[in-house]
Amino acid sequence: MHYAVESGQPWAATDGFSALSFALWGVLVGMPLGRALNVVMRSIQYANGVRVG
């Protein structure tokens, strides 16, 4: 993505490319962030004595 913008590709300057890039990075960052948050929340519940599953 960065190469396309830096090399001046005309399709990289469109709003659709920006939206697609934003969505892709959201998925790539959101998945590990969601997993990490889930682990933290489970460890807090475990520390508080809540046993699920």
C-alpha distance (Angstrom), angle and dihedral (degrees) to the residues before:
residue distance angle dihedral
M1 . . .
H2 3.77 . .
Y3 3.78 91.7 .
A4 3.79 91.5 52.8
V5 3.80 91.5 52.5
E6 3.81 95.2 43.6
S7 3.80 93.5 47.1
G8 3.80 90.5 53.8
Q9 3.80 99.0 -117.4
P10 3.83 107.8 178.2
W11 3.80 93.8 -138.0
A12 3.81 89.8 55.0
A13 3.82 90.4 63.7
T14 3.81 94.5 60.1
D15 3.79 125.9 105.6
G16 3.79 90.5 -123.7
F17 3.80 91.3 59.2
S18 3.80 90.5 50.3
A19 3.80 92.1 50.0
L20 3.80 92.6 46.5
S21 3.81 91.7 48.0
F22 3.79 91.1 49.1
A23 3.80 91.5 49.6
L24 3.81 92.9 47.1
W25 3.79 93.3 49.9
G26 3.80 89.3 45.5
V27 3.80 90.2 57.0
L28 3.81 93.6 43.7
V29 3.80 92.8 49.7
G30 3.81 97.5 33.8
M31 3.78 97.9 56.6
P32 3.82 97.7 57.6
L33 3.79 90.9 37.2
G34 3.80 90.6 53.7
R35 3.79 92.0 48.2
A36 3.79 91.9 49.0
L37 3.79 91.4 48.7
N38 3.81 89.9 49.6
V39 3.81 91.1 52.3
V40 3.80 91.6 48.7
M41 3.80 92.6 48.9
R42 3.83 91.8 48.1
S43 3.79 91.7 49.4
I44 3.81 90.5 50.4
Q45 3.80 90.3 50.3
Y46 3.80 90.8 47.0
A47 3.80 90.9 50.5
N48 3.81 89.5 50.9
G49 3.79 91.8 52.8
V50 3.81 98.3 -106.5
R51 3.80 109.5 141.5
V52 3.81 115.4 -164.2
G53 3.79 123.2 -178.4
